[in-house]
């Protein structure tokens, strides 16, 4: 019989090495991650169809994409802690159920307002679901298996992030049952229902070993600080960068500083802060968080700009644009699959990560050169080489980065760490989406954007790609702070008596 344990999710008498249920549970968790990542990018390719179908303005379209990212980003830390307190399986099932319901509401939305509200709800439910994925993996699999599992996770993350546009293109182009763009959301219904059924049966419950309570003060301060930063970035260009936006962004710094001070007080008072600040004493975690933010910012810029460039600037159909990205998808998936198992043990995680960043930057530079040279006459086959380079680089970064960041995290803080990783990822994506207004539409004639096309879109795309290259340069430099190698242990968080969750910092080679 399945029993609830504290960071020991296997049934009594069953070892991690022999329990086959964990692999079925892993499949459910990876599918949930894939569903979330696809939904974060699938909308981009359907933007023209949504505009036509329900009369969505560009402002509404921006909120359809950014609303999801904002709700996701501000809720992730809380979602991770809720899993630690009330049970990761329970919160995961609540999240996937709510995500499925929100997908249904998106699919039947009758107007832009309903679609925006449903997307915000979808992002909030994803904030409950996604942090539990890494937490459950971290406490379910022994240390010697985590490299392989995180490699699989990285491959799914890379595949999900880049396959959304192709899947969205196919579903939109096929116009199933005359529903036009709506199947991009409705496809989540059978996947979500299956995840609920299988997750309830095969995922075993786990909680933090200490009796934690939800830090409501931390929730309020963190949410306020992130909203004060992200909302003006997202909406600034549309509102002609009002003064209140700069005031809000500036005020977010002291607000987040108050949050940090409050969390330190909370730790001393009852040992149950929303964010375990001691995690940042682990060099691999602190450095990895910085890399995560910068890297995700480049993705937030690239994916939206890329879609608009092909569909509006070049006038390609959704299917044409989606198929053009196929080399990126294949290269990303292949690189992620071999990076952890083959490259990282041989060359070290830092070298693999930096190689990925360089490959991404070279691909972006080549893409920029081709866009300038061929203009609106560029063909899909001419984009293949830079997309292969960029996809391969992305795969080399995604898979090892998760393992490197989580390698030194104690199991009792797995939920908090997972929430922080995903929060910084979404924070970077939201920053990228906000910067799109500056580096893409800001490069056009203000009176024509975003209705401009042709040569103006090509010029704006080149400007945005220049920013992508610059941020990737920063990512490369930040990676020097990561450990060269992460030495595997029998259990990274076990004390000498074999009890999980008492040893805070493992040995890290190269630190």
Secondary structure as GFF3:
##gff-version 3
##sequence-region A 1 511
A	DSSP	beta_strand	5	6	.	.	.	ID=ss1
A	DSSP	alpha_helix	21	45	.	.	.	ID=ss2
A	DSSP	alpha_helix	47	54	.	.	.	ID=ss3
A	DSSP	alpha_helix	58	86	.	.	.	ID=ss4
A	DSSP	alpha_helix	88	107	.	.	.	ID=ss5
A	DSSP	alpha_helix	112	140	.	.	.	ID=ss6
A	DSSP	alpha_helix	143	174	.	.	.	ID=ss7
A	DSSP	three_ten_helix	176	178	.	.	.	ID=ss8
A	DSSP	alpha_helix	183	186	.	.	.	ID=ss9
A	DSSP	alpha_helix	188	202	.	.	.	ID=ss10
A	DSSP	beta_strand	206	207	.	.	.	ID=ss11
A	DSSP	alpha_helix	216	235	.	.	.	ID=ss12
A	DSSP	alpha_helix	243	270	.	.	.	ID=ss13
A	DSSP	three_ten_helix	277	281	.	.	.	ID=ss14
A	DSSP	alpha_helix	283	308	.	.	.	ID=ss15
A	DSSP	pi_helix	309	313	.	.	.	ID=ss16
A	DSSP	alpha_helix	318	324	.	.	.	ID=ss17
A	DSSP	alpha_helix	326	338	.	.	.	ID=ss18
A	DSSP	pi_helix	339	344	.	.	.	ID=ss19
A	DSSP	alpha_helix	345	347	.	.	.	ID=ss20
A	DSSP	alpha_helix	349	374	.	.	.	ID=ss21
A	DSSP	three_ten_helix	375	377	.	.	.	ID=ss22
A	DSSP	alpha_helix	380	406	.	.	.	ID=ss23
A	DSSP	three_ten_helix	411	413	.	.	.	ID=ss24
A	DSSP	alpha_helix	414	439	.	.	.	ID=ss25
A	DSSP	three_ten_helix	441	443	.	.	.	ID=ss26
A	DSSP	alpha_helix	455	478	.	.	.	ID=ss27
A	DSSP	three_ten_helix	479	481	.	.	.	ID=ss28
###
